[in-house]
Amino acid sequence: MTVVGPFGLSVRDQALEADVQAGLTAVEEGLLEATKSEVPFITEAAQHLVRAGGKRFRPLLVMLSAQFGDPYAPGVVPSAVVVELTHLATLYHDDVMDEAAVRRGVASANTRWGNSVAVLTGDFLFARASHILADLGPEAVRVQAEAFERLVTGQILETAGPQDGRDPVDHYLDVLGGKTGSLVAVSCRFGAMMSGADETVVDVLTQYGERLGVAFQLADDVLDIASDSHESGKTPGTDLREGIATLPVLRLRERAARLGLPEDLALCELLDSDLTDDARHAEALRLLRAHPALEQARRDTVRYAEEARAALAPLQECDAKAALEQLCDAVVHRAG
């Protein structure tokens, strides 16, 4: 077995390993090429997060999904560049909205150059992704447009919050399906579609990607509470500081409403206070890390990862399928 990819994925087949590694190398080259501009400052800003690294989770899914058709088909690598550029663009925008200071272990673009440059750089990346997408055909444009609509809708729904009477946890999971699941699903869809895989296989991999994407974000929610900045590449408790209620917080509030325990109610009150205060923020992190709500969020992550694994059942057994199943385990491992 050889370890490849962002999660230490063990690949049993040397040909699959070679295909995946070659594909990811080509994607990296494509990302650097796509983020070049005649204006040196734009190149610097656009390549800021590319050069900071990252898991390249979405390109990896494109490469593995392409194994169910012709992995060398000409649209495979460009489609992986498209999904990663789109993802990177959302990170520039997210960091502005969240006022995040750190991304992938380096200063965020908004910290380094200000909000306006960060937003416009994200827009630049969207434009470059669209340029590449235009060469992949009208169906690819439609698929990406629908996913991008879902992504933006999820972001808006998160900002607006649940309607009266709506379960906040259900609302949040719908938000994640849009914000994260949509683009991960497209990664799998593009890989299969560009490789010429059978339409039923394309559909199976799309459903897998949707569920895996939600599991991936839930694991990030857990990491935001449980990890330090060295592990995650981001400042711990960023969402807490900005008042964003991720799943551990929602599970806490759900438990507090159901049981009415004084310690739960007190923690909810602390979370509703001004967590820009460093002492309050540190105390909130400490208490959440020891709270059963964090373990419940971990169990939710496992459930979505297992649903992703189950979605693969109709596919024939092969090394690519085994690798996709391992990613389910890897995402759960990230959540501890």
VENWO-V711159 format. One record per residue. RES is the residue in one letter. SS is DSSP state (H for helix, E for strand, - for the rest). PHI is phi in degrees with one decimal (none if undefined). Layout:
RES,SS,PHI + RES,SS,PHI
//
This chain:
M,-,none + T,E,-118.5 + V,E,-92.9 + V,E,-136.4 + G,-,81.9 + P,-,-76.9 + F,-,-115.0 + G,-,65.3 + L,E,-67.0 + S,E,-90.8 + V,E,-109.1 + R,-,-83.1 + D,-,-105.0 + Q,H,-65.6 + A,H,-66.7 + L,H,-64.8 + E,H,-57.4 + A,H,-64.1 + D,H,-62.4 + V,H,-65.8 + Q,H,-62.9 + A,H,-63.9 + G,H,-64.1 + L,H,-67.4 + T,H,-64.4 + A,H,-66.0 + V,H,-63.8 + E,H,-60.6 + E,H,-63.4 + G,H,-64.6 + L,H,-65.1 + L,H,-65.8 + E,H,-67.7 + A,H,-70.7 + T,-,-100.9 + K,-,-83.1 + S,-,-137.2 + E,-,-67.7 + V,-,-96.3 + P,H,-55.4 + F,H,-64.1 + I,H,-64.2 + T,H,-59.4 + E,H,-60.4 + A,H,-68.6 + A,H,-70.3 + Q,-,-92.3 + H,H,-56.3 + L,H,-83.1 + V,H,-60.3 + R,H,-74.7 + A,-,-73.1 + G,-,97.3 + G,-,119.1 + K,-,-77.5 + R,-,53.3 + F,H,-60.5 + R,H,-68.4 + P,H,-60.0 + L,H,-59.7 + L,H,-66.0 + V,H,-59.9 + M,H,-63.1 + L,H,-69.1 + S,H,-67.8 + A,H,-67.3 + Q,H,-68.5 + F,H,-87.9 + G,-,-140.5 + D,-,-98.5 + P,-,-67.9 + Y,-,-98.0 + A,-,-58.7 + P,-,-64.7 + G,H,-88.0 + V,H,-65.4 + V,H,-63.9 + P,H,-58.0 + S,H,-66.2 + A,H,-67.2 + V,H,-63.5 + V,H,-60.1 + V,H,-68.2 + E,H,-73.1 + L,H,-61.6 + T,H,-62.2 + H,H,-60.4 + L,H,-59.9 + A,H,-60.3 + T,H,-65.9 + L,H,-66.1 + Y,H,-57.8 + H,H,-70.1 + D,H,-58.9 + D,H,-66.4 + V,H,-68.0 + M,H,-63.8 + D,H,-88.4 + E,-,54.5 + A,-,-75.4 + A,-,-94.1 + V,E,-129.7 + R,E,-145.7 + R,-,55.2 + G,-,79.7 + V,E,-126.5 + A,E,-59.8 + S,-,-64.4 + A,H,-62.4 + N,H,-68.5 + T,H,-69.4 + R,H,-78.0 + W,H,-123.2 + G,-,100.1 + N,H,-63.7 + S,H,-62.0 + V,H,-64.2 + A,H,-62.3 + V,H,-63.4 + L,H,-66.8 + T,H,-66.4 + G,H,-58.3 + D,H,-61.6 + F,H,-60.3 + L,H,-66.4 + F,H,-59.8 + A,H,-63.3 + R,H,-66.2 + A,H,-62.5 + S,H,-64.5 + H,H,-62.1 + I,H,-66.7 + L,H,-60.6 + A,H,-59.3 + D,-,-82.5 + L,-,-94.9 + G,-,104.5 + P,H,-63.3 + E,H,-66.0 + A,H,-64.8 + V,H,-61.5 + R,H,-63.3 + V,H,-59.4 + Q,H,-66.7 + A,H,-63.3 + E,H,-65.2 + A,H,-65.6 + F,H,-66.2 + E,H,-61.1 + R,H,-63.5 + L,H,-60.7 + V,H,-67.8 + T,H,-59.9 + G,H,-60.6 + Q,H,-64.9 + I,H,-66.4 + L,H,-62.4 + E,H,-63.4 + T,H,-67.0 + A,H,-74.7 + G,-,83.4 + P,-,-70.0 + Q,-,-69.7 + D,-,-56.1 + G,-,89.1 + R,-,-84.7 + D,-,-62.4 + P,H,-59.9 + V,H,-68.4 + D,H,-61.2 + H,H,-60.0 + Y,H,-64.6 + L,H,-65.5 + D,H,-65.1 + V,H,-58.9 + L,H,-66.4 + G,H,-57.5 + G,H,-78.2 + K,H,-67.5 + T,H,-118.0 + G,H,-59.0 + S,H,-61.9 + L,H,-76.8 + V,H,-67.6 + A,H,-61.7 + V,H,-65.3 + S,H,-58.4 + C,H,-66.1 + R,H,-63.1 + F,H,-62.2 + G,H,-59.0 + A,H,-69.4 + M,H,-65.7 + M,H,-68.9 + S,-,-85.1 + G,-,80.1 + A,-,-64.8 + D,-,-58.7 + E,H,-59.4 + T,H,-65.0 + V,H,-67.8 + V,H,-57.0 + D,H,-65.4 + V,H,-60.2 + L,H,-68.3 + T,H,-64.6 + Q,H,-64.6 + Y,H,-57.5 + G,H,-61.9 + E,H,-59.4 + R,H,-72.1 + L,H,-64.0 + G,H,-61.7 + V,H,-65.5 + A,H,-58.9 + F,H,-60.2 + Q,H,-70.9 + L,H,-63.1 + A,H,-63.0 + D,H,-63.4 + D,H,-59.5 + V,H,-66.0 + L,H,-60.2 + D,H,-60.4 + I,H,-91.8 + A,H,-88.0 + S,-,-99.0 + D,-,-99.7 + S,H,-66.5 + H,H,-65.4 + E,H,-72.3 + S,H,-96.9 + G,-,76.7 + K,-,-130.9 + T,-,-69.9 + P,-,-59.7 + G,-,71.4 + T,H,-58.6 + D,H,-64.4 + L,H,-59.8 + R,H,-61.6 + E,-,-89.6 + G,-,75.8 + I,-,-88.0 + A,-,-86.5 + T,-,-86.5 + L,H,-59.5 + P,H,-57.0 + V,H,-69.2 + L,H,-64.3 + R,H,-66.3 + L,H,-62.0 + R,H,-64.3 + E,H,-61.2 + R,H,-66.2 + A,H,-62.4 + A,H,-67.4 + R,H,-79.8 + L,H,-103.7 + G,-,66.0 + L,-,-70.4 + P,H,-55.7 + E,H,-68.2 + D,H,-69.4 + L,H,-63.7 + A,H,-66.1 + L,H,-67.8 + C,H,-60.3 + E,H,-63.4 + L,H,-63.3 + L,H,-66.4 + D,-,-82.3 + S,-,-86.2 + D,-,-79.0 + L,-,-89.8 + T,-,-73.1 + D,-,-72.5 + D,H,-61.0 + A,H,-67.2 + R,H,-64.5 + H,H,-61.1 + A,H,-63.8 + E,H,-66.9 + A,H,-62.6 + L,H,-61.8 + R,H,-60.1 + L,H,-70.3 + L,H,-66.3 + R,H,-62.5 + A,-,-99.1 + H,-,-92.9 + P,H,-58.2 + A,H,-61.8 + L,H,-67.2 + E,H,-67.7 + Q,H,-62.8 + A,H,-63.9 + R,H,-62.7 + R,H,-64.4 + D,H,-62.6 + T,H,-60.6 + V,H,-60.6 + R,H,-61.1 + Y,H,-67.4 + A,H,-65.1 + E,H,-69.7 + E,H,-64.7 + A,H,-63.5 + R,H,-60.7 + A,H,-63.4 + A,H,-63.0 + L,H,-79.5 + A,H,-51.8 + P,H,-66.9 + L,-,-77.6 + Q,-,-66.1 + E,-,-66.0 + C,-,-163.7 + D,H,-65.3 + A,H,-66.1 + K,H,-63.0 + A,H,-60.4 + A,H,-66.6 + L,H,-63.8 + E,H,-66.0 + Q,H,-62.8 + L,H,-62.9 + C,H,-60.4 + D,H,-65.3 + A,H,-64.5 + V,H,-65.0 + V,H,-64.1 + H,H,-60.8 + R,H,-59.8 + A,-,-82.0 + G,-,85.9
//
